[in-house]
């Protein structure tokens, strides 16, 4: 699990409500946790066989590549942002 603390009040664009499409309020000072392990096994991003080792998936039209946000933040082997692993490059 990775955690971050909100430096200012903000909103996540979706994830709230019954259908998870409503915005989510993140108040200043709130801790937000996320699991890279779980992210990398999302069937909507990696296909129905996301749990299987299948390198050729990177040559397919994955949900991971549907928009700029998921392309940039949907695969985080080295994390991202200012705390990105020094070995990523």
N, C-alpha and C positions, 0 to 999 in steps of 0.2 A: 504494500500500500504506500502511496505517496500522498503527502498532505501539503496544502498551501493555505495561507491565511489571507483573507481579503483585506487589502489595504484601504479600500473604499467600498461603499455600498454599490452593488452592481446587480445585473440580471444575467442568468444563463438564458440563451434564446429559446430553449425548449427543454423538456424533461419533467415538467409539472403536469398536474391534472391526471384524470383517469386514462387518457390516451397518450400521455407524456409529450404532448405537443405545446403545452402552455409554458410561458416563461417561468423561471425559478428565481426568487429573490435571494440574494446572498448579501446579508448585512455586513458592514465593516466589522472586522475582527473575527468573523466566522471562519472556522476551519473547514476546508473542503478536501475530502479524500477521494482518490481514484486508484483503480487497480489496472496497471498495465497488463498483467496476466489476463484479466478478464477482457480488456479492450482488444487484445490480439486474438481473441477467440469468438468475436462477434460474427455471427453468420451473415448479418446484413452487410458487413464490410468485407468479409473474407470468403463467403460462400458457405453452403450447407456443411461442407467438410472442414470447417475452420480448425477443428481440433487435430486434423491429420497433417503430418509433415508432407508437404507437396510443393516443392520449389517452383514448379511450372505455373502455379497460380499467379505469379507476378506478371506473366505474359498475357493474362486474361483480362476481360473487362470486369473488374471487381467493383463492388459498391464503394470500396475505399477511394476510388478515383472519380467519384461522382461530382465533387465540388472542391474548391480550394481548401476549405477548412478540413474536411476529412482526409484529403491528400496530404496536408501538412501535419495534422495532429492525430491521424488514425493509426499510425505506426510509430511507436516510440521506443525502439530498442535502446536508445541512449537518452531517453527523456527528451525534454525540449525547453526552449526559452533560456533565461539567464543561468539556469542550473544544469544545462546540458552537459553530458559527459565530455571530458576533455579528449577522450579517444574517439569521438564520433567522426572526426575528419582525418 
